[in-house]
């Protein structure tokens, strides 16, 4: 699942690490879905709950939420950021395309 669905090789990707019990991190989800629509078929967006997806978070070396992780089409993680603002995410995605 990790390689085939999350770190797929069809598009560049972004993984949003959040906590289901943290309202502010859940409130960012609609904005992130808008960003995915803006980039249409160029970006794959995944959501991982830091508690339910603990093993996936461990593989990605993430310990905080909310945060974003960006990776290339080859599945290589290139950056992780706790800046989950729309301008920061859009800028990072544009730099990867």
Beta strands, then each sheet from edge to edge (+ up, - down):
strand 1: 12-18
strand 2: 43-49
strand 3: 67-71
strand 4: 77-81
sheet 1: 2+ 1+ 3- 4+
end
